[in-house]
Amino acid sequence: MKIVLVTDAWQPQVNGVVTTLVELVKELEIAGHTVQVIHPGLFKTKPCPGYAGIDLAVNPKAHLKNLLMSSEFDAIHLATEGPLGWAARSICASNRWKYTTAYHTRFPEILKAALRLPLFVGYALFKYFHRHSAGVMVPTIGVQNLLSERGFKNLKPWTHGVDVRLFNYAPEPLEYPDFAQIKRPIAVFVGRVSYEKNIEAFLKMPFEGSKVVCGVGPLESDLKRRYQSVTWLGLLPRPELAIVYSAADVFVFPSRNETFGLVMLEAMACGTPVAAYPVDGPQEVLIDHETCVIKGGILSEDLAGATETAMHIPRSQARERALEFSWEKSGILFLKNLVAAKLN
């Protein structure tokens, strides 16, 4: 199958959406499919306001139309709701091409936090974007229910995976040079230092050991100034990030608005248990929906208490739960959700 993937999120950006799409393309190509990725690097770009490190295409429609009209494809997927996504949506409508979309990020909540845009306005905008999609792929049951209640149609489940070879199991926390001089136990957060991550809940909570943050983002300078006892590692290459996960005693995930949370799976694959709030993303990652048993971490409204308790969970249990997710399964489900773009 020949697939066109249109996305505003792609390398060199570093975030969960990019990781998901890069791993998806790998799996599709391994399975023998051809994927043409149309991303911001093919266009003139400018930085996204308030989000350093994320560049968006500027007036991409004409060039995008030329790319699509000159391509042969069986299916087209619009991965994001940015400038490329909107332009591709318009081009598909003009040519009566069917397409699928995905709901990777709860942008209405981000827009509310960053710009004070009311939630109902944000959801109305995104509902309009997805309204003609032949399949809106969502990563969790909770997100599917949320969007269904808000009137989104054609919702299709699409779970994600983890690279268990890169994020290898460590039965005991590893030694890591940057941790040599800080007190154990060590609690780690990995992700964008941004509005939607609720990172201050982690930074403020009582903890007898040391806190570590891996990531960059628009709140980084302010938070580094206010929380100087925290170890800030910035953006790390993924192989080194795997070592950081493996060296931690517990992984703390404070976000309340995550659609999935790949970083939890990455930490668990390394054997590091997770502490999180009982909300959509963590529930999808930690709860076995067949048995309703929580595996590999603790879910609680008391994040500090969850962090203390999670450290007593066997690291083998965290790894075992991570092994239940794979990019191969994710790729198969993605293919199942696709639709033929053009009428025969």
C-alpha positions in Angstrom: 0.0 0.0 0.0 1.1 3.5 -0.8 0.4 5.9 2.1 0.7 9.7 2.3 1.3 10.9 5.9 0.8 14.7 6.3 2.2 16.0 9.6 3.1 19.3 11.3 5.1 17.2 13.9 8.3 15.7 12.6 12.0 15.5 13.2 14.0 17.4 14.4 11.1 18.2 16.8 11.3 16.1 19.9 7.9 15.0 21.4 5.6 12.1 21.8 3.8 12.7 18.5 7.0 12.7 16.6 8.2 9.5 18.3 4.8 7.9 17.5 4.9 8.8 13.8 8.6 7.9 13.3 8.0 4.5 14.9 4.8 4.0 12.8 6.6 4.7 9.5 9.3 2.2 10.5 6.7 -0.5 11.1 4.8 0.2 8.0 8.0 0.1 5.9 9.1 -3.2 7.5 5.6 -4.6 6.6 6.3 -3.7 2.9 4.2 -0.5 2.6 5.5 2.8 1.1 5.1 5.9 3.2 5.5 9.4 1.8 5.9 11.8 4.8 5.0 15.4 4.1 6.4 17.5 6.9 7.4 21.1 7.8 11.0 20.6 6.6 9.7 20.6 3.0 8.3 24.1 3.3 9.3 27.6 4.4 8.7 27.7 8.2 8.5 30.0 11.2 8.7 29.1 14.9 5.5 28.4 16.6 4.6 31.3 19.0 5.4 30.3 22.6 6.9 26.9 21.6 10.6 27.1 20.9 11.8 24.2 18.9 8.6 23.7 16.9 8.6 25.1 13.4 5.4 25.4 11.4 5.0 25.6 7.6 4.1 29.1 6.3 1.4 29.3 3.6 2.0 25.7 2.6 -1.2 25.0 0.5 0.2 25.7 -3.1 3.3 23.6 -2.6 1.4 20.9 -0.7 -1.1 20.7 -3.5 1.7 20.1 -6.1 3.1 17.4 -3.9 -0.2 15.6 -3.5 -1.3 16.0 -7.1 2.0 14.5 -8.3 1.8 11.6 -5.9 0.3 8.1 -6.4 -1.2 6.9 -3.1 -3.9 4.5 -1.8 -4.6 6.3 1.5 -3.9 9.6 3.0 -3.6 10.3 6.8 -3.6 13.8 8.3 -1.7 13.3 11.6 -2.0 16.8 13.0 -4.2 19.9 13.1 -1.5 22.4 12.2 -1.0 24.5 9.0 -0.2 21.4 6.9 -3.1 19.5 8.3 -5.6 22.3 7.5 -4.1 22.8 4.1 -4.3 19.0 3.3 -7.9 18.9 4.6 -8.9 21.6 2.1 -7.1 19.9 -0.8 -8.7 16.6 0.0 -12.1 18.2 0.1 -11.6 19.9 -3.3 -10.6 16.5 -4.9 -13.1 14.4 -3.0 -10.4 12.3 -1.5 -11.3 10.4 1.7 -8.8 10.6 4.5 -8.2 9.7 8.1 -7.0 11.9 11.0 -5.6 11.4 14.5 -6.2 13.1 17.8 -2.7 13.0 19.4 -2.8 16.0 21.7 -5.4 17.8 23.8 -4.8 21.1 22.2 -7.9 22.8 23.6 -6.5 22.4 27.1 -3.1 23.7 25.9 -4.8 26.7 24.3 -6.7 27.4 27.5 -3.5 27.2 29.6 -1.4 29.3 27.2 -3.9 31.8 25.7 -6.9 31.5 28.1 -9.0 30.4 25.1 -12.2 28.9 26.5 -12.4 25.1 26.2 -15.6 25.1 24.2 -14.0 27.3 21.6 -11.0 25.0 21.3 -13.1 21.9 21.0 -15.4 23.5 18.5 -12.4 24.3 16.3 -11.0 20.8 16.5 -14.4 19.2 16.0 -14.6 21.2 12.8 -11.2 20.0 11.6 -12.1 16.4 12.1 -15.7 16.4 11.0 -15.2 15.0 7.5 -12.5 12.5 8.6 -13.4 8.9 7.6 -11.7 7.8 10.8 -10.4 9.8 13.8 -7.7 7.7 15.5 -7.6 8.1 19.2 -5.1 6.4 21.6 -7.2 5.7 24.7 -10.7 4.7 25.7 -10.9 7.8 27.8 -10.1 10.2 24.9 -12.6 8.3 22.7 -15.3 8.8 25.3 -14.3 12.5 25.8 -14.5 13.3 22.1 -17.7 11.3 21.6 -19.4 13.3 24.4 -18.4 16.5 22.5 -19.9 15.3 19.3 -16.9 13.9 17.4 -17.8 11.2 14.9 -16.0 8.2 13.3 -13.7 7.6 16.3 -11.4 4.6 16.0 -9.0 3.2 18.6 -5.3 3.3 17.9 -3.0 2.4 20.7 0.8 3.1 20.7 3.9 1.1 21.6 7.4 1.2 22.9 10.8 0.1 21.6 11.8 -2.5 24.2 15.2 -3.0 22.6 16.3 0.6 23.0 14.6 0.9 26.4 16.2 -2.2 27.9 15.4 -3.7 31.2 17.6 -2.9 34.3 16.7 -5.1 37.3 18.3 -2.5 39.6 18.8 1.2 39.0 21.9 1.8 36.9 24.7 4.2 37.7 24.6 7.5 35.8 27.4 10.1 36.0 25.0 13.1 36.5 23.4 11.2 39.4 26.6 10.5 41.3 26.4 13.6 43.5 22.7 13.7 44.2 20.7 12.0 46.9 18.7 8.8 46.3 16.0 7.9 45.7 15.7 9.7 42.4 12.4 10.7 40.8 12.6 11.6 37.1 10.2 13.5 34.8 10.7 13.4 31.0 8.8 15.6 28.6 8.3 19.1 27.3 8.6 21.7 30.0 5.3 23.2 28.9 1.9 24.3 30.0 0.0 21.1 29.5 2.4 18.9 31.4 1.5 20.2 34.9 5.1 19.8 35.8 4.9 22.1 38.8 2.9 19.4 40.6 6.0 17.3 40.5 8.4 20.1 41.4 6.4 21.2 44.4 5.5 17.8 45.9 7.4 16.7 49.0 10.0 14.1 48.3 12.9 12.9 50.5 15.3 12.2 47.5 16.2 14.1 44.4 14.1 15.3 41.4 15.4 15.3 37.9 13.8 16.8 34.8 14.7 15.8 31.2 13.3 18.1 28.5 13.0 21.7 27.3 10.1 24.0 26.6 8.6 27.4 27.1 8.4 27.3 30.9 12.0 26.0 31.4 13.8 29.3 32.2 11.2 30.3 34.8 11.0 26.9 36.5 14.8 26.5 36.6 15.1 29.8 38.3 12.4 28.9 40.9 13.4 25.3 41.5 17.2 25.4 41.7 17.5 22.2 43.8 16.1 20.2 40.9 18.6 18.6 38.4 17.8 19.8 34.9 19.3 17.7 32.2 17.8 19.4 29.1 17.2 17.5 25.9 19.1 14.1 25.7 19.7 11.7 22.8 17.3 8.8 23.1 20.1 6.2 23.9 21.2 8.4 26.8 17.6 9.0 27.8 17.2 5.2 28.1 20.1 5.2 30.6 18.4 8.0 32.6 15.2 6.0 32.8 17.1 2.9 33.9 19.0 4.9 36.6 15.9 6.3 38.2 14.1 4.8 41.2 10.7 6.1 40.1 9.2 8.0 37.1 6.7 10.7 37.9 4.1 11.7 35.3 2.1 14.8 36.6 0.1 15.6 33.4 -3.7 15.6 33.7 -4.3 16.2 30.0 -2.3 13.6 28.2 -3.8 11.6 25.4 -1.4 8.7 26.0 2.0 9.3 27.6 4.7 7.4 25.7 7.4 8.3 28.3 5.6 6.2 30.9 6.0 3.1 28.7 9.6 4.0 28.0 10.4 4.2 31.7 8.5 1.0 32.5 10.3 -0.8 29.7 13.6 0.0 31.6 12.0 -1.4 34.8 11.3 2.0 36.4 7.8 2.1 38.0 5.5 5.1 37.4 3.5 7.4 39.7 0.7 9.4 38.1 -2.7 10.8 38.5 -5.7 8.6 37.7 -6.5 10.2 34.3 -6.8 9.1 30.7 -3.2 8.5 29.6 -1.9 6.9 32.7 -5.0 4.7 33.0 -4.5 3.4 29.5 -0.8 2.6 30.1 -1.1 1.2 33.6 -4.5 -0.5 33.8 -5.1 -3.9 32.3 -8.6 -3.4 31.0 -9.4 -7.1 31.0 -8.6 -7.6 34.7 -8.9 -4.0 35.9 -5.5 -4.5 37.6 -2.9 -1.7 37.8 0.5 -2.9 36.7 3.9 -1.2 36.8 2.9 1.9 38.8 0.5 3.7 41.1 -2.4 5.9 40.2 -3.5 8.4 42.9 -4.7 12.0 43.4 -1.9 12.1 46.0 1.1 12.3 43.7 3.7 12.4 46.5 2.1 9.3 48.1 1.9 7.6 44.7 5.6 8.3 44.2 6.6 6.8 47.5 4.5 3.7 47.0 5.6 3.2 43.4 9.2 2.8 44.5 8.2 -0.5 46.2 6.8 -2.0 43.0 9.1 -4.7 41.5 10.9 -3.4 38.5 10.1 -6.7 36.7 6.4 -5.8 36.9 6.9 -2.5 35.2 8.8 -4.2 32.4 6.2 -6.9 32.1 3.4 -4.3 31.5 5.5 -2.4 28.9 6.0 -5.6 26.9 2.2 -5.7 26.4 2.6 -2.8 24.0 4.4 -2.9 20.7 4.8 -0.7 17.6 4.0 -3.8 15.4 0.5 -4.0 17.0 0.1 -0.3 16.6 1.1 -0.4 12.9 -1.4 -3.2 12.2 -4.2 -1.3 13.9 -3.3 1.9 12.0 -3.6 0.0 8.7 -6.9 -1.4 9.7 -8.2 2.2 10.3 -7.1 3.6 6.9 -9.6 4.1 4.1 -9.2 4.2 0.3 -8.5 7.8 -0.7 -9.9 7.8 -4.2 -13.0 6.5 -5.8 -12.5 3.7 -8.3 
